[in-house]
């Protein structure tokens, strides 16, 4: 378990990517696009395992980074604003680089600002995403509040953040709007 600030920052980055990724997943109109999303998701979820003590598997990281690029290259097939998908790509890249290469691409403040900007594109481009920016701000505030206890006892904090992130991701799926996602497949 990483008790350091690096561990808390990695948990924060993973939470951002996984919750905002809920909108990407919710909008995927085909199995092919969902498959790419799942690969990025797997790379980001590896942060949870790493923070519990497992070494990140480089193959998972490489696959997630490649899928992130491919998903962005197919952005026009997703019914989401291109700027939102570019922001998601950038946030996922930063989180994956932090996890798999132990490098910081974006500071905590830059990540928070980029997430708000990214969600702003979603809110402006999707009628069903009204309130998404305020929601993201509340997610960030809740994450920061949860992570205050990281240095003392990171494992219960990690569990709570992971559970809460999954709830937030479901809300982001709803922001993607009705008629998209699993059960609404189109042919690639």
Secondary structure, DSSP 4 states (H G I P E B T S, - for coil): ---SHHHHHHHHHHHHHHHHHHHHHHH--SHHHHHHHHHHHHHHHHHHHHHTTPPPPHHHHHHHHHHHHHHHHTGGGSSS-HHHHHHHHHHHHHHHHHHHH---SS-HHHHHHHHHHHHHHHHHH-GGGTTHHHHHHHHHHHHHHHHTTTTT-HHHHHHHHHHHHHHHHHHHHHHT-TT-STT-----
